[in-house]
Amino acid sequence: MVLSELVQALLDPAAYPETPPRVDLAQTQMSLIFLAGDYVYKVKKPVNLGYLDYTTLQRRQFFCQREVELNRRLCPDAYLGVVPVVRAQGNIRVGAEGEVIDYAVKMRRLPQEAMMDVLLLNGRVSADMVARVAQRLAEFHQRAETSPTISTFGELDTITTNTNENFTQTAKYLGQTISPEQYQRIQDYTHTFIHNHAPLFRQRIADGRIRDCHGDLHAAHVCFTNDICIYDCIEFNDRFRYGDVASEVAFLAMDLDRYQQPELATAFVTAYIERSQDNELIRLLNFYKCYRAYVRGKVESFKLDDPLISPEEKAKTVAIARRYFELAESYTQKPG
């Protein structure tokens, strides 16, 4: 079916069992997110972006189920399940009987005012709050799955593959969201760091620090509910979840830097190290901050290729991507 038909249908409150007063749409490059009263319905776009493939109904169902399963690790109360999107008597409905045309992840709607990114903009995040997040994360990492297969994602070849992929995939945006000089400087720093710290990367594997993590831990994915909810982990590609816990810690620390809160970033990292006793993490912090900022710049740049995103949104995207790439470059100039 035409995606625009699905969007139009699911903007109608009558499409939902709860019949909410109104439905709003948000979207990413890979998902359509329908905000329907007390609930959120997330439909995966039928796209193949190379690093993910949602092109078949079967694959979209599978990854909806994976999203629920994986996110219940850190946000069990919000993820309610997977529901069918059906065509019945000429109408498109959610969670009803009929011909299944798609699937949606159903979530309990989290309070927007309690999101870390919103609180940061209002100056309402404290050192104690980020320490609580650090404790939650350290406990999660301690029990997160690891195995010989997962540990291979900490090997030098895999790390180099991941970083080289970043540079390959962003080459088309040179002069648009990243300058040639920034691109070269970050690339040189990355290759040099990996070469010079090969023993450290190998020790991380030996110490069991390569885990099945969240994979997308930035401020917009942390909600200060009664129990801290860390949601929207990566389900579409295991390679982006498997990795050094230091990379995950660096991700949120980088984002706190982006909000110009370096003191909170330091408090977060310090609390994590105290709880996990992972003292070697600090030696990798700037490297992984650079890597994570670059990934975020890349993901924002990808939106420029999405025909469903308006020109106005794309203009904002360019500014956001440039800021991430500037931040990535800043870490290349810091010791460590």
N, C-alpha and C positions, 0 to 999 in steps of 0.2 A: 504494500500500500504506500501511497505518497505520505512522507513524513509530516508535511504540513496539514494533511487531513487528520492525522492522529493528534497533532498539537491542538488544532481547533476543537476537536471533540473533547479532549481532556481539559480544556479550559472551561467547559460547561459543568457547573456544580451537579447537574443531574446525572453525570457520568459516574458519580461516586456513591457508595452505599450510605455514607453519612450525610449526603446532600449539604455540603458546607455553604455558608453564605456567599463565598466567592473563592475563586481559584487564581493564584498567581503563578507565573512561570519564571523559573531561573534556569540557566543552562551552562554547561561546560562544553568542552570540545567533544566529550564522549557521552554526555547524559542530558536528558530533559528532566527537570525537577519541578514537580507540580505541588505547590503549597496549598493544601486544601484543609482549611480550618485547623483542627488539632493534629492533623496528620500530614505526612509528606509522602508522595509517591514518586519514585525515581525510575525512569524508563531509559534504557540504554539505546543510544543512537545506533543504527545499523551501519557502522563504519569499520573500516580496516585502516588503522593508523600505523601499521607495521609492528609496533610494540603491543598492540591489542587488536583483537578481531572479534567484532560483535555482528558480523554480517548475516548470520543465520539465526532463526528463531531458537533453535536448540542451544546455540552458544550463548545467546542472551539469557535464556532460562538458567543455564549452568552457572553463569557468572553472577546472576542475581542471587542464586542460592549460596555461592561462595562469599558474596558480599555480606550476607546476613550471618553466615557461619563465622567468618573471620572477625567481623566487627563486634560480635557478641563477646569477644575476649575482653574488650576494654569499655564496652558500652552496652551491656546486656539488656537493659530495660527499654532502649530506644528502638531496637531492630525487631519488628513484629513478625516479619516473614515475607514470603513472595506470593503475589497475587496475580491471577491472569487478567489480561486486557482482552476483552472479547467483542465480537460483533454479534448482536442479537436483535432480530427483527428490524434490521436496518440501522440500528444505533450502536455506538461504541460505548461499552460500559466496563467498569473496573470491578473485579471480584465477583462477577456474575456468571451465569451459565450461558454458553454459546460457543461460537467458533473462536478459538484462541488465536489472536493475531499478534500478541506480544505479552511481555511480563513486566511487572513493576515490583521494586523493593518497597515495602510499606514500613514507614517509620513513625514513631511518635514524634511530634514536632517539638524540637528543643527550643527553649526560650532564647530569642535573639539577643536580648539584653544581657544574658549571662555568658555569651561567647567571649573568649579571651581577646579576640581582635577588637571587638566593640569596647570591652572594658579598657583595653590599652589606649584606645583613642580618647577615652574619658578620664584617663589617669587613675583608674580604679583597680589596678593590679599591684599587689604587694609582694615583697620578698617571701613572705610566708605562703602566699598562694602558689607561687612558682615552685617553692620547696615541696608543697603537697603534690604538685604535678610530678616533680622529680621522684618522689617516693613511690607514687603510683607506677611510674614508668620503670623504675628499678625493679620493683616487685614483678611487674609484667615480664621484663626481660629475663629475670631469674628463672621463671617457669616456662618461658617461650620455648618452642620446639627447637632442637638442634640435632644434627646428625652428620655423618660423613659427607652426605650429599650437600646439605646446607652449608657445611664448613668450606666446601670448594668455592663458595661465593666470596670468601675472604682471600682467595689466592691472588697473586699479583696479576696473572693473566686475565682474570675476571675483572679486577679493578681497572686494569688498563683498557679492557674492552668497553666497560661502562663509560669511562672518561672519554675515550676516543669517539664513542658513539655521540656523546654530547657535541663534540667539535664538528663531526661530520654533519649532524642534523641541524646545526645552527649556521653553517657556512652560507646558506642561502639568505640569511638575514643580515649579513655584513653590510654596514652602512645604513641599516634600517633600525635595528634595535641594539646592535653591538658594533662598535668600531673595529676596524682591522687591527688597530694597535692593542685594544683590550683583548681581542681574540687571541692574538699572538702571545701577549704577556701571560694570560691565564694558562694557555696551552703549555708554554715553556715551564712555568711554575709547577704545573701538575706533573709533567713528565719527570722533572728534576726531583720533586719530592718523592715520588714512587721509587725512583732509582736509589735515592739516598737512604730511604727508610725501609728497604726490603726486609731486613731482619725483624723490624717491629711488626710489620704486617704478618709475617709468619708466626710470630709469638702470639699475636691476637688469636690466630686459629688454635694454637696449642692451649691457650688459656680458656677456650670455649666461649669466646666473645662474639662468634658469628651465629646469629639467631634468626628465627622467623619473626620479624619485627612488624611494626605498623606500616612503615614505608612512606608516609606522607604527613609527618607530624609538624604542622605549623599552627600558628595561633588560631586560625579560623576553624580548626578541627578540635579545639578544646573548649568544653562547656562546663562552667562551674555550677552544676546542679547540686542536689544534696550530696551526691557522690560524684566525683569528677568523671565526666564522660569524655573519652577521647575516641572520636568517631571518624568515619570515612577513610578507612585504611585502603591500601591498594589490593584489589582482588584479581585484577586482570592479567597480571604477570608476576609470577613468583620471584623472578629475578630482581624486581624492584622492592620486594619486601625482605628478601634474604640479604643479610649483610651485617656488618659490624655495628654493635650497639652504639659505638662512638659516633657513627654517621647519623643515627637517629637523634641522639642528644644534640649533636651539632646543628641539626635541622631546626629545632625549636630555638636553640640559642641564636642561630643566624636570624631567625624571624624576629626575635626580641631586639636584636641589633637594628633590624630594618625599621622597627618602630622607635628607634633612637632611645632604647632602654638597655644600654650595656650593663648597668648595675643589676638589672633583673636577670640578664643573660648569665652573668657571673654567679648570682645567687642560685640560679637553676642548676648550672653545671656543678657548683660546689656541693649542693645538696645531693645531687645524683651520685657524685663520687663518694661522698660520705656514706650513703646508703648502700651502694654497690661494692665499695672498696676497690673500684676500678681506677687505680691511680695512674695507669699508663694512658688512659683516655685523653688526658690533657695534651699529650704530645701529638695527637692526631686532630685536635679540635679545629685549628685554622684550615687544615687541608680539607676536612669534611665540610666546614662552613662554606668554603669556596665552592666545593662540588655541589652542595645543596642550593646555594644561591644561583649557580649557573643552571642547574636543572629547572629552577623556578623561572628563570629568564627564558629558558628554552620553551617551557610549557606555555608561557604567556605568548611567546612569538608564534607558536603553532596556531593560536587562535586567529591569526591574520589570514589563515588559509580556510577558515570555516565560513561557508556561504550563508549560514543561518545567523551569524553575528553581525550586527548593524555597523555601518561606518563609524558612528559615534562611539560605540563600544570598542571598536578596533583602535581608534585614536587614543582612548584611555589605556588600552592594552600596550601600545607602543611605549607610553610613558612608564608603565609599571615594569615592563621587561627591561627597559634601559636602567631603571633603578636597581633591579636585581643584578644585572651585569656589572654595574658600577660597584655594588657591594661585593660581588665575587672578586673583582679586581683588587679591592681594598685589602682582602685577606692575603693576597700574594705579597704584600708589603709589610706584613707583620712577622715577628720572629716565631719560630716553631713550625 
